[in-house]
Amino acid sequence: MRLTRREFIKGVGVAAASWVLLRCRALPSQGDSPRGELRSVWMRLDWLAEQSTGDDWERGNQARQDLVAQHRVALDELVSVGEL
């Protein structure tokens, strides 16, 4: 039994809405490569946003400094292996 165009589009819409509602996203790379480390830092920007909200300025600032330090280490590794 073939799907009609309308049924197909409806199925795609339901799947897309489910992904949005469940906040599905690609998992960070589990590799130990410098690029994987750099990607994991960028994937934590939502965590930084959570830490930066509210009245606790010091917690948000510390989270930002931690991410900047991790980012700098990953970039330094990429430079040392000649990828940047």
ZICOR-V425735 format. One record per backbone hydrogen bond with DSSP energy under -0.5 kcal/mol. CO is the residue of the C=O (numbers start at 0). NH is the residue of the N-H. Records with the same first field share a line. If there is no record, write none. Layout:
CO->NH  NH
This chain:
3->7
4->8
5->9
6->10
7->11
8->12
9->13
10->14
11->15
12->16
13->17
14->18
15->19
16->20
17->21
18->22  23
19->22
32->36
33->37
34->38
35->39
36->40
37->41
38->42
39->43
40->43
41->44
43->47
44->48
45->49
46->50
47->51
48->52
49->52
54->56
55->59
56->60
57->61
58->62
59->63
60->64
61->65
62->66
63->67
64->68
65->69
66->70
67->71
68->72
69->73
70->74
71->75
72->76
73->77
74->78
75->79
76->80
77->82  83
78->81
